Amino acid sequence: MVEIKEVLFCTDFSENAKVALSYAIELCKRFEARLHLIHVYQEPGDMPPFEIPSQTKMDWVRVVRNIGLETEKKLRALGDQVAQELPACRFSLRHGKPYLEIIRYAKENRVDLIVMASHGLSGWEQALFGSTTDRVLRESPCPVLVVRKTG
C-alpha cells in the first residue's frame, strides 16, 4: 500500500499553481498528510565583471531584498489561507535554482509526493528556459503529480 504522509506543493503564485494547490489540499485531506508549501526565487546572477558605481550596487541589493520580503509576505498569506483547511501546513521560502531547491527540500523533509503546476512551455520558450517541472520530474526522489490548468 502506498503511504503519503508528506506532500510538497511548489508555487510560483500563478493561476496554474492555484489549480494545482487544490489537488495538493485534497490529497492531504484524503491521506491525512502534512502539506509543505515552497516557493523558490532565483536571485539575479553575480554582478557584472566591470565596475559599477557603489550607489547602483546598493540600489540592486535593495531591489533583491524587497523581492524577497514581498515574496515572503505572499507565501505567509498563502500558508495562513491553507492552514484554515490543513492546520499542519508548513512553508518555506528558498533562494537558488528552483528545481535544485525543490529536490533538496523534498530529500531533507522525506517528502512522499511533490505536486506542482505545468505552464506548458513549448517551442523556443522550452528550448531557451527549460522547465522546472521537467527537471523535477527527472531528478525527484519521489513521485511527482503535475497539474495543468485546462480551459
ABEGO torsion letter per residue (X at the ends): XBBBABBBBBBAGBAAAAAAAAAAAAAAAAAGBBBBBBBBBBBBBBBBABBBBAAAAAAAAAAAAAAAAAAAAAAAAAAAAAAAABAABBBBBBBEBAAAAAAAAAAAAGBABBBBBBAGBBEAAAAAAEBAAAAAAAABABBBBBBBBBX
